[in-house]
Structures are given as structure tokens and as C-alpha cells.
């Protein structure tokens, strides 16, 4: 039978599945012998236990939420209502079950005749402009937690990208996707979507549901807290509860306050009924769209929705080594979880508020495509490219919490006194990063200084206006500058020794009509005094010679202008020092988007291994000018994607050495072709096969690149993710 026909037939099964779900009795909606209790601050659970004969079964200490054993035969709804009347109790309810995931999907999975080509070439990739997004970020260095029925770590598409967190069903360390049951394959499918969006993120599996899709809220909250402790910056929950849950609510808030964003599925009720945790105000709730950006027929919607993403006929990883097509809001959520990973890798210092703000504001309004659901689809369809350009930093919000509080003033005091908290960012307040300095400059004059404390003191203690009233230090920008690529890099955030380093910076002036003057101020420094060698640069017909420690900044495309910043102008180990270059090229056309700046230095020696190099702009609090001048817009402050931090390393492989024999020759090409097309042995170091540096490990473009080098006049293979910028 044709796959599309089978898909349509199975899609019809949604009706019966939803009827089965709705037929669940109240007794099936929560554990029969437990209550969840949240005490008000300062009160002991002993008050409840003494009065009602309950005992503590579990206690999530960081959330201060209890799971209580109840007396045998107790009416849980009546008992919870009675406990909730106590003035010392904040919340009390049964421990609600997860609505079994299989019964609330938009369809059953289809795996017949589905291949990896459908996975890598599906319409959702273009709908979300993922190739363009991957030019900015691939999620490297970010952990994404998948709370589900486990993940198949052996699937070829996921190998090396998924690790085990914990199996809360079997109470062991192997959180694999267990065989049998209607839920088998669900977590693997979700993980495959996240990997598609954020290919270099690390996915961590926490098995919280059995093979039938059953789980409970307290267990889910326990896994969420472990994911946060394991440094996950994003949590994906593709499930809904039978009722709101205090432990999950507190866990979402805890993660939000500790730089971890929770992304959840909206549910598949085809109605506007808020389902938990999609209805939680701090979660990012995701509704499902079809291929035309219309709301999928099965998806929930409503005023509680945050954003939408593709969720119908999605291709992803499935059982064993297979792929499948599946529909449901369960599979819309991981597209946004992957987007959150891209954002977090792009700006690692962002708070939970910042990431969530970018996700919501970086979305395209689709009310025109959905007139019957206008205002009920959140901010619209997720758009990673747009999210990258959004500036979420609020004037006065120094700690990134999203609100103006006294802690913002204290953080500014610490900063001015040189007492920034530099301990573990998961358990400590956020130190003021270059982006947050903009928030601390509440008077908008001369950077961050003692005069900014005056408006803060007046606001917090004397009932004055908000600190930023009458100023606009955090105004929206027209255009942006981001790091496009790095010559001499190894991966996303490492620099190799013994090779010159070149940073290519991309300018997007699509929102800035015509620019007459581009001014910039960059600073390049090493906190631990890494030093680089001299360098000779052949630039058109001229030759530029740099001494050790010197930097060359060039502006290309319209005028070729360069300047040299040497040791006399700045110190490579002094963060306050910088070199600035002001140029006046020919007018840049309206809508220009491309590489404009090139920053070049020499190479690092083996003695610099392990040290750090930081590329930043000098905009915030450091005196330098960073403006664009437009005859129609006046002075413009573009958004800056930095700071960018790199570690100096010695790579353990040679680019192109697929068979790892220490040489680059035709045997490597044969080895790579055999692996790519004839199921040959996997490369010893797959990263060695990304010879064109585009971050895609061993594809046809790499083979072409290798052939051109070995048999033509092509360029020498480069390290992975070090694609040279167009110059």
C-alpha cells in the first residue's frame, strides 16, 4: 500500500484515540495513595502530617514540595481540598498521572519505506530556515534534556549525540527507549527532531514514562531537577498531565531562574482547553502546524500558547535504525527546544528570561493563515533566524530575571566595587556580562558608573520613576553583527595551534536603509595572556606584515580598509583595552547582508594550549564608538552577537585523515567513499571528514572537496566547523 495512503488511513485513527483518552475514569487520573503538598515559606510539613495522619514519602528539597502517603481508603480529592484550607499550605492536590503519550498523538507512526533522506530533506527544515540558522549556531556545547520514554542511543543518526541521564522507571542509569508497548519509539522520535534543529547539541535522555506512556507529575519534576543539576539548559516535555502540578510548576520556575528553559507540547485536544504544563506561564508551550502554516487539525490552541512549529507528517528517528512519519504536538515542541539550544549556544550568558523572550518575539505572526484562530496561536510560527536578532535585555534588569528588583541594584554595586560573583552560574546570581552592562547603564550616559545608582536608589527606596524613565540605553537596533566563521577553528569554540586565526564577521543591515558610515570598535584579549605569532597577509596587491601580538582589522566589500593594532595600543591580557577602527566606506546598499569585517592574527604555539581568547565589541561601558550612520535613520547602534570565547587546543586528528593513519592521501578518499556509500567502517574520528568545514560530518560536498584537493587544484582540507568566510 502506498505510504501516503497508509498515513491518511492511520490519521483517521485519531478520532478513536481521543475517544479512548476521554473515556478514562477519574480513578485513572492520579495515584491512589499519594498527595502532593507545597507548604508556605517557614512552615513545616509536620503540621499536615499531625492533623491528617499522612507521612512523607518523598521531598524535593530545592522545590520544598512533598509527596505524602495518605491513610488507606482516603478520598484524595476531599482530603486534598481539606488540607488546602490550612493557612500554612500553599498548594495540595493528587499526584496526577501523565496522559499516556500514545493516546494523545495526532496519528500512529508509519515506518514503512521511510528513509533518512526524508528525515534530512523534510519540509520543516525549510519552513524554519534551518540551513540559515546553522550558519549562526548549531547548538554546540548545550545540553538538551528529553523527558520521555527513553531514547535509542544506537540509532545511526543519534550516535555520539545522545547520552543517558537516568531511568526513573527501572531506577538505573540506562535511559534507553525500551521495546514493546504503545510508547516505544516516542522519545527516540523526539530526540531526532532536536538533533535535526541543533545538530551539535548534546541530548540527555531521562526515562520518565514506561512503555505504555504512563508516568506521574512528581516523577517528572524529580527528573527536571536532575536535568538542571546536570547543566541542561533546555528541557523538552512532550506530554500533558491530567491536572496542574505544584512540583512541576516549581521545577519550571527553578529552571527559569537558573538558565534552563522548559519547552512543552500543547496537547492534541483540537480545542482551546489549557492542558498542563502547557498552561504554565513560564513554560514555552508549542502548538502544531501543518505544511501550509495552518493549525494542525488535532492540535490544541488558545491564549496560553507561546509559539507554533511544524507538527504534522514529521520525519524523524524511530525504532532500531529506522525512520518514521508521525504527527502530534509532541513533535512540534522539540523543534522549539532545538531552537532554544541554538539561541543558548549563540549567547551562552543569556538567562531563562532572555531565551524565552527571544523564542516568543522571534516568531512570525500567522493569524492571516489562521483567521479562525487569530490571537490563539501565541506569537506565531517559530523563526530561529528572527530570534537571533531579538534583543531581550531590559533596561535596569541587570540580573536577567525579566523584572526590576533590588537585586539589580546590588549586582550593579558589586560590579562597580569589583566584587562580581564569579562562581557556578547555576547556583549563583548572574554576573554582569557585556550584554547586561547595557541594562545597568540606566541613565544612558557614559557607560556604567556611580551615577546609575542614583535612579535605582530613588526607584527602590523613595517611590521614584523606574530607573530607565527618560532614557533609552537599551533601544532596539537596526541591523546586527555576528561571527560568521573562524579560519583556524576546531569545532565551534576551539582554536588550533600552529595555524593563523581569522575571524569573519557578518553584517545584516536589512533593516537599516542605506548606511553612509560604519564605525566599529573591537577588542581581542586573552584573560590568561595567550600570545600569538606574527603574520604576513596578502591583501589584493599589497602585503601586510604583523608583528607578534598585533591584530589586523579589515573592512571589505565596498572599500578595502585595514589598520593594525599593536602592543602599544592594547594588551592581549587586559580586558579593558581595545583597538578601535573607524572607517568610511562607500554607502552600503539598503538590505546588505554578508561578511564585512575580517580580523586576523598569527598562530598560537603549543605553550598556549588550554588558554582562552575572547573576541568582543567595545560598545558597553568601554568608551569606544560602535555606530552606523544612516541618512534616513540617523545614528544606529547595531546588535552584537558576542562576546565569543575560544579555547586553544591541539587537535587529535588531521583534516581529511579518515582512516587515521597519520597521512592525507587517496586511501582516505577510498575509506570515506566506502563508509558513505557501501556501509564501510565508520571513520575513527568523524570530525576529520568535515574537510570543507561546514559542520556537516561527511557529506557529498566533503567528498567533492577531497577529490578536488587530491586530484585538482583544490584547497587543503580544514578543521570541522571552520568554513572560511566569503571575502
PADREN-458486 format. One record per residue (C-alpha): residue in one letter; x, y, z. Coordinates in steps of 0.05 Angstrom, whole numbers, plus 5000, padded with zeros to 4 digits. Each point is the difference from the previous one (the first is absolute). Layout:
% PADREN-458486
AXYZ
...
END
This chain:
% PADREN-458486
X500050005000
X502650704983
X503050345061
X495950634992
X493649594998
X502049635062
X501650655034
X493050284985
X496749375025
X503950015064
X498750745009
X492549825003
X501649595062
X500950645039
X492550055012
X499749325034
X506450145039
X497250645028
X493549655019
X504049475036
X503850555037
X493750375020
X496949365027
X505349965055
X496749995069
X501950475056
X503349425036
X505049944943
X502050735003
X504349995062
X503749545048
X495149695050
X504450055062
X503950664995
X498950755006
X504650564978
X500850565052
X503550674995
X500850375066
X500450755007
X506950265017
X501949895073
X494949455015
X501449265012
X496749414966
X499249715070
X493950445009
X496449634944
X502549315022
X497850105072
X493050224981
X498449514944
X504249395014
X504250074937
X507449844995
X505550254955
X501749534942
X504750484963
X502450725006
X503050414944
X504150455045
X501850554950
X492750074982
X497449865071
X494449574972
X497949355034
X497049354976
X495849745058
X497449305016
X492650045018
X496049555046
X497149384966
X493350124967
X500350765003
X496150414950
X505850384969
X496050574970
X496350135065
X506349935042
X504150474955
X494450525002
X500049975076
X507650065006
X499850584952
X495750385050
X505950035048
X503050705001
X507049705002
X499049614934
X501450324932
X497449434956
X497449295007
X497449524948
X500449264978
X506349784964
X497150044929
X502149504947
X502650184932
X494749904946
X503149404964
X503950304943
X497949514946
X492650145010
X500650754990
X504350014937
X497350264935
X501149324966
X503549345005
X507249974974
X501449724931
X506949704988
X499049614936
X504250284943
X502250605041
X507450164992
X505350475026
X499250414936
X493050195023
X502750185068
X505550454974
X495950304944
X493250105031
X496050654990
X500750215073
X507450154987
X498350534949
X493950245039
X504550195058
X505950234956
X504649525037
X505850044949
X500450755011
X499449925075
X505749495000
X504650534970
X499450365067
X499349435050
X499549245002
X498949935074
X507149805017
X501449955074
X492750005022
X496549425035
X492749864984
X496049555046
X494849544970
X495049775053
X496449434965
X499949244993
X507449954987
X504450094938
X503349494955
X507350195007
X502149504945
X496050334945
X505150204946
X497450714996
X500650105075
X506449635017
X504850465036
X494650535010
X495949685056
X502149795070
X496249685056
X497650415059
X495949525043
X494549494993
X494750185052
X495649414980
X505149455012
X504350415048
X506549904963
X504850414958
X497849744932
X494650474973
X499149624935
X493649954959
X497349345026
X496749514951
X492649825000
X494050435016
X496550564964
X505150525023
X506049654970
X503750474953
X496850645026
X506250265036
X504649804943
X495550374951
X500250635044
X507649965007
X500849944924
X496250664990
X504350375051
X506349734965
X497350234933
X499350715026
X506250035045
X504849484970
X505850155047
X495950035065
X500649435049
X493449655014
X499249705070
X494649465008
X496049955064
X495149424997
X493850225038
X494649594964
X499149254993
X498849644934
X492550175004
X501650745010
X498050025073
X503450475050
X498250485056
X501450735014
X504449925060
X504649534963
X500350494941
X501950575048
X505449565031
X503049884931
X499650744984
X504150185061
X505249484982
X500450284930
X501350705028
X505349715047
X503149664939
X500850694967
X494649914949
X498050684972
X493649754965
X494849495022
X495149694951
X493549715028
X495649714945
X494449795045
X493950285037
X497449895070
X493049845025
X500550625044
X504650575023
X505849775043
X503650405054
X506649634994
X500450114924
X497950735009
X505650115050
X505049614957
X498450434939
X501150635042
X506449735030
X502849854931
X497850684974
X503850335057
X506249564985
X500750104925
X495949404979
X493850074955
X494449485000
X496649874933
X493549615000
X494849724952
X493250344998
X496149364997
X495649724945
X492950145022
X498250414938
X497150515050
X502150605042
X499949645067
X506650175037
X503749365016
X505749965049
X505850144996
X498550384935
X495850485041
X505850185046
X501850734992
X507649884999
X500049404953
X500650084925
X493749654975
X500049784927
X494149874955
X500649594936
X499550264928
X499149644934
X504550124939
X496050634980
X500950345068
X492749855017
X498449725069
X500149254997
X493149705007
X501849625064
X503950555036
X497850375061
X499950764996
X498250595045
X502450625035
X505149585039
X503949794938
X507050314993
X502049824929
X498549494945
X504449534960
X499249454948
X496649395030
X496449634944
X503349454959
X506750105033
X505849544981
X504849785055
X504049445031
X496149395023
X500849285022
X506949684993
X503150324938
X493550204966
X496450654987
X492650165005
X494850534984
X495850225060
X495450585018
X498550345066
X501650615042
X505149535033
X504150104938
X498950754993
X503150125069
X506949724984
X500850474940
X499550575050
X504449645051
X505349944946
X499150744984
X501250165074
X506549604996
X502250414940
X498650655037
X503549775063
X506249794962
X499950674963
X499750405065
X501849535058
X499450555052
X492650104986
X495249885058
X493749584996
X496150644991
X504450214942
X499449344963
X492549965010
X499250724977
X504049874937
X495949384984
X493450365007
X501950654966
X504049654947
X493749704970
X496150174937
X492650195008
X495649504963
X493250275016
X498850144926
X500949264985
X495549835059
X494350515002
X495749545043
X505549975053
X502550725000
X503150155067
X499849275021
X506749774971
X504850385044
X505050454965
X499749574937
X504649514965
X507049905030
X505450364960
X507149875024
X503150524954
X495450545028
X501249765071
X507550114991
X498950744985
X495550145060
X503050405057
X496749755065
X504150415049
X495550485040
X502650665024
X501249935075
X499449245000
X507349875019
X499149285023
X495949784940
X493949805040
X495250394956
X497850465057
X502850625035
X501949795071
X504750225054
X504849444980
X501350394936
X502650595040
X504249535044
X503149674938
X501950694974
X503150185067
X504049344998
X502350164930
X502250705016
X503649755062
X503549454961
X496349465039
X496249644944
X497849305020
X504149554955
X498149325029
X495749464968
X494750364958
X494849465015
X500050145075
X502350725002
X497150674977
X501950204930
X506350434996
X499450604955
X501949794930
X501450494944
X492749954978
X497450145070
X504450615008
X495350334952
X494449855048
X504050305058
X501150654962
X493350265023
X501450744986
X502649854931
X506150445010
X507449824999
X499349265014
X499049685068
X502350435058
X498150245070
X494850484970
X495749414979
X498949825073
X496250645012
X493849844958
X500149295028
X500150235072
X494550514986
X495649474967
X500949445052
X499950415064
X496650664985
X494349824953
X503250344940
X499249844926
X503049364971
X507550084991
X499650054924
X494650534996
X502150554953
X505749614969
X500649454950
X506749655011
X497049334977
X496650254937
X498549514945
X505349964946
X499750024925
X504649474974
X504949535034
X507149744999
X501449275015
X505949534993
X499249654933
X505949515002
X507149915026
X505949784960
X504449575044
X494449765045
X498649285022
X492649925011
X495850595025
X504250285057
X507149754994
X506150274964
X505649554974
X507350135012
X505050124944
X495050324952
X498350744990
X493350215027
X495050414961
X493250245024
X494750174948
X494350445024
X493450034964
X496050644996
X492450014991
X497650694981
X493449774972
X496150465047
X504650604992
X498550384936
X506750214970
X506250105043
X505050564989
X504949855056
X501649355035
X503950095064
X502449435043
X504049865062
X502349295013
X504249725056
X503849354997
X503049765065
X502349405040
X498449985075
X505849525010
X505050384955
X500149544939
X504850284948
X500049914925
X505450044947
X501050494944
X496549934933
X500650214928
X493450154965
X499550054925
X494250494988
X498650124927
X506550294973
X502850225066
X503449625056
X498850135074
X505249765051
X497849925072
X504749935059
X498649515056
X493950235040
X497650464945
X493049984970
X497550194931
X492850244990
X497750074928
X493450254971
X498449724932
X494549964947
X499550754988
X506650295020
X506049595021
X502450355063
X504649705052
X503750225062
X504849685048
X499249985075
X506549845034
X502649915071
X500750755007
X492550084990
X497449435043
X502049415043
X497849304981
X498749855074
X496450645019
X492449954992
X499250755005
X504750134942
X497650004929
X501850224930
X495050404961
X499650124926
X495550534969
X498949954925
X495750364950
X498749554941
X495650154941
X492649985018
X497649295015
X493849814961
X493549935037
X498849295023
X507449794997
X501449345034
X506849684997
X507149965028
X502850695009
X505449975054
X506249565002
X504449975062
X506649644992
X505549785048
X505849524998
X500349295028
X500449725071
X505749555022
X499449365041
X501450395064
X493350364993
X495849365001
X494250065049
X500050765001
X494250444980
X498950534946
X494050475000
X497350424943
X495350555022
X497550684980
X501650625041
X492950265001
X497949915072
X503550435051
X506750034965
X500050694967
X500749774928
X495450194943
X495749464969
X495050334955
X497349994929
X497950664969
X494150004953
X497550634963
X492849765013
X500649705070
X505650415032
X504749665048
X498649265007
X502749515052
X500249304969
X498949375041
X506449625017
X500249245005
X506049955045
X503949925043
X503049394966
X504549575043
X505049494973
X504649495031
X506849854968
X500949254987
X504449504965
X495349604954
X500649245004
X499049914925
X502150264933
X494450284955
X498449484947
X503749435034
X493849555000
X503849355014
X504250335055
X506749754973
X503350685008
X500250164926
X495350364951
X499849614936
X495449624952
X499049445050
X496050495042
X495550164942
X498849264987
X498649895074
X495050575002
X496449784937
X499649295026
X496950255064
X495250494967
X497349544945
X501849275015
X499149925075
X507450005013
X503450125067
X498250645035
X505650525001
X504349965062
X498950745011
X493850224961
X501950745009
X506049874955
X495149904942
X497150705004
X505450234953
X496350614974
X498550255071
X492550074992
X498449625065
X496649434961
X504049375014
X501549644934
X495150184946
X500750034925
X502950705002
X505849745044
X501549444951
X499950504942
X504750465039
X504849425014
X500049784927
X501450714978
X505950055048
X503149324984
X499150024924
X498850724982
X502250685027
X495350025059
X501550285069
X503049625058
X494749675044
X498250415062
X497849825070
X492649885013
X495650625007
X505450454974
X497050184933
X503650624976
X495850624991
X498650294931
X505050574992
END
